[in-house]
């Protein structure tokens, strides 16, 4: 007996990507563009000019009601009470063990209304988890509104200059991790100063039916500045240069928030939240393993799953690795015992049966210059 796979889902920009002759690949159940002109070209465009990504496959779950804040405080590691209306923060959906159900962005839309942006491949899992967590609250209904939003990301040093030509919203007044409502290319939407590339940039929420119009308007507005469409391939190399974790690679339901080096997204002053006891114990006593940055010394690329070797013993595992187009060196992230995690310590990575030397380096690998 054979089991047929469900058809891949398509974003509202699917036909647009085919029109740009993008190379499409399955990703998290979606048919997504991995590259247009080439990963290196798109990566460099984002670092030096700007690139436009379709991230409409991401999920949007909303919680509104008198108990919305209390509900978010329970299932999210960060402290949502510190968010002003119009502000955003990065957080984790945590299990009782302090590990990741997912990572997410939390938008405070109103005092009693939150928008949660979650990973595409986890939408159904996250929605089920959140619904199970809000059952105890009388007025905190959770709704999966992913079909209501298309999401475009314009990233790069020229992003503000290009996008400003299409909106009356004062983009310079939007601080990092804040958002504003307004029109973009004549379409009512929301603009947030967020991204996943390490560059300045914006993420634009618009109705799905209007997404192709906004996409084309941004590319036309940015044509003279060299703005290009960019795919998931460049998005992955960009986020790795910036040391941004990827769920499923660098963190999952077996890794805690502190092991992933993300203690800064824990609201330590909150009375409690899922996994609080475990994370507080790890904060007090330390973790046994931790995520570190690696820079390859030998000519080799460390890929996800490759063993990290110390004194002839496999002690850890690479979670993400690539040859970076901008830094022009091979980098990786890996879990190793905390006792090994010393800056400049030399380790080896087993690459296709051969030991390649690497050294532990601080993260982030890349940090954009601040003007």
Phi, psi and omega in degrees: 000135177254150179246119180282143178278144176297150180296147178293141177282155182236140175280168178297347182258012185302310180296326178297317179297318179296324178295330177275003181060039176292149171275118186263144179220154172290135178212112177059031181090004182243152173266104192237153176284125177266332176196157176244285181269354182127142185299316181297316180298316181291321178300312182293326178298318180292322180288331188247337181226264175191152176227150183247124182248144167265112178239034180292348178285346177297156183260149177234115179243132183243144176229122180222137180152171184299331182258014185300315181298315180299322180294313180298321179299331181285313189262353182248137186288325183284170185262096183291343179293343181272354179278128169279160174299127184098000182250159185227149165217161177274142183205184178228140164277116187252149173275171175297345178269003180078012179263178188267123159285323178186168165253159188200166169253137179249117178258131174265102183280326178203175182305324185241030183217122180236141173248127180249123178257119188239168183292144186303316185286351184249006189304308184293319179297314181297318182297317178296319180296313181297317179299322179292331183278336184264000183301328184284350183262137184290326186222072176210060182292138177255134181230130175277103182255026185301328182286349182273349188235137159254147186228121179244142180237117175256115189233138176138166185298338179260007185300313183296316181299318181289312184293329182299334179289350185247002184212149175273351177295133179284098185294329180296338181274350178275114180282162179304128182066040168230167180218161178221150173267151179167184180265142174233117183054038178081007182248130179290130182196200182225138182241122177243144178269077182220172177175180187223035185232349185087359179254165169294150179170183187224150171243131190243120178262124178221162175299141184307320184295336182264356185299315180300322178297313181294320179302310182293323179297318180294315180295321179293318180295330183260005185301314182291338179270358178084024177289135182232155170290143183228146185252186184295334179297310178293325178301323181287316180291325178294315183291328179289319175303322181275003179062031175275129185288150176243121178298138183097334174254298190265350178198149179196199185284001176254355183242137180274166181299322181285323176299326180281001178074028185242037178301339181286352175257021175252129176276085187296337182273355176293149181298314178196165175192168181303125178084005184301317183297317181295314184292323178293324177293321178291323179296321182284320187256350182090161179257154181277335177224159183208157179274128181235162172267142177238140171241124184288135174268310176282159180285098182191158176244123178276124182252165178308128176095349180290140180287146171260129188246132173228127180052039177080000182247141174284116184243349183201186185217136174289137179255324177212146177197151180195168166266118189274132180294324184275311181284339178058046173206161181272128181229165179200164168242147183207149170271130177223161174302143183301327180296338181271339191284070180244132180306137178073000177293135179272134175229181174233151173242131178279109183248104180052047175085357180245142179273123179246130182286144177213163175231151179280130183229158178294154172247153007282155176292324181230137175225123186294146177296140178264131180278000000 
